[in-house]
């Protein structure tokens, strides 16, 4: 599977729209496209999947290591991969777009905002190409997509000004229908606010699919891990592959609705390799399925707090957790497992009551970074002394009881409180950190069950 990376000059330049238009242009040319996202993102990949019809792979050097990034890439399906970058091309010390491009040895297509520029677009692209040598980075800026560019003289001026060896790959026309609405954690999810099909088709027509595929190349293959893949190529939706049988005899219930939508496809794939997975929707009236353990991923519980407060499934999780049912929560899962959740509007709702904490939403984000955690003792997702890498991004804070117990010390990041993460009670563990299955955390979770 050949691939290329769409990097931006900065956040907000329009990488997601350019990526979606590129996917559509390559599909129209007869290619099977595998979308991917550089960095620990759940929202942009939901838009990729809405357009490509296949889950987007997460590629993050901090979360997975270089070999893990290559493994995850090669488990994709298709003949061309389109990797959307994160922030600006060189931004981010944990796992920048440039670091992902280097790990995969893929060319970079630079997305440049051309709304108020012409020759300056070429100057910007040249600067990004030359900076790689200046910073001793093995990054090839091989082409440009002009975002918010008109046709005619505007387009011709950009194309003619580009330096030798840098391909002009087309433009995304200015169109208000190509704007994706956003909120506190980023863009709306793909199923909530998909781009209008007509606008996306029109944008794709202005991209050179042949030139894009000519640039793409295949990354090197890494060695497989001896313990087996951490994020295999299975997957599927509710009741899909892996939901009917389990090599370990374990049945894991995974929350799957608008309140718990932040999970990597690789996580479900890994769980399904070793357990029977059944999904349920707490905000839509589902009861907790018969299970041996529960996984509550992140999402938007603050937008569905009233529904969660009335949810039979959340109440049952509270009861069964007190009886020793293993429960793993990440970020939004932590919020739902707490005593109460107070929204930014000041409304307080009762949650599962498993963990001794009250969660409060804020108007500004409280943490945003790659994180590293060290287990204090054996925990559901790590042995004592082991470290886990993940990321955190949340607008809430947790007021924890004085006798609260934590499973992890925070080596990098903020955590829940006082340099600690992993609030634990009974056999329940919840973190603000999201981890990727490449970390081995979900294998440890299954083994603990």
MOKACOR-V283088 format. One line per field, one symbol per residue. ss: DSSP state (H for helix, E for strand, C for the rest). phi: phi as a letter, one per 20 degrees, with the letter a starting at -180 (. if undefined). psi: psi as a letter, one per 30 degrees, with the letter a starting at -180 (. if undefined). Layout:
ss->???
phi->???
psi->???
//
This chain:
ss->CEEEEEEECCCCCCHHHHHHHHHHHHHHCCCCEEEEEECCCCHHHHHHHHHHCCCCEEECHHHHHHHHHHHHHHCCCCCEEEEEEEEECCCCCCCCHHHHHHHHCCCEEEEEECCCCCHHHHHHHHHHHHHHHHCCCCCCEEEEEEECCCCCHHHHHHHHHCCCCCEEEEEECCCHHHCCCEECCEECCCCCCCCCHHHHHHHHCCECHHHHHHHCEECCCCCCCCCCCCCCCCCCCCCCCCCCCCCCCCEEEEECCCCCCECCHHHHHHHHHHCEEEEECHHHCCCCCCCCEEEECECCHHHHHHHHHCCHHHHHHHHHHHCCCEEEEECHHHHHHCCEEECCCCCEEECCCCCCEEEEECCCCCEEEEEEEEECCCCCCCCCCCEEEEEEEECEEEEECCCCEEEEEEEECCCCECCEEEEEECCEEEECCEECHHHCHHHHHHHHC
phi->.fbbdeddfafneoffffffffgfffffeneeddfbcfneddeggffgffeembgeeecbfffcmfffffffgfefcpdcdddefclfgdeoeeafgffffffeldfddeedfdgcbcfffffffffffffgfgeldecdedacdeeldeemffffffffeffgndeedpcdffbgfedefcbfdpfffffecffggffffffffedeffffffffbeffeefffffofebfefppegmegnedbbfdmdcdedfbafecdebfgffffffffcbedcebdgednfefffbdaccdffqcffecfffffefffffffgffffeoffcdcclgfgffeffccdffenedcfdfmedfbddcececfdbbafcccdffbgcfdaegnfdcdbbcbbddcdeeffefddeceeecodmealmcbmfcblddcccffedefgfnfffffffff
psi->jlllkjllflkgfgeeeeeeeeeeeeefggkjkjllkklikfeefeeeeeefgkkkkkjjeeefleeeeeeeefflkafkkjjkakblegkjfeileeeeeeefhklkjkjkjgehldffeeeeeeeeeffeeeghkikjjflkkjkhklabeeeeeeeffklkgjkjgaljlkjffgkkllaegalllefeilkkeeeeeeeefgkjeeeeeeeklkllklkkkeflkfiagbaaakgakffflkffgkjkkkkjaffifikkefeeeeeffflkkklljefggklklklflkkjllbhfffgeeeefgkeeeeeeeefefggkkkkkjceeeefflelkklffgkkkkafgekikkkkllfkkfkjlklkkkkeaklfgllkflkkkalkjlgllkjllfgkkkfkkjekaeaekhgllikkkbhkkklfkkllffffefeeeeee.
//
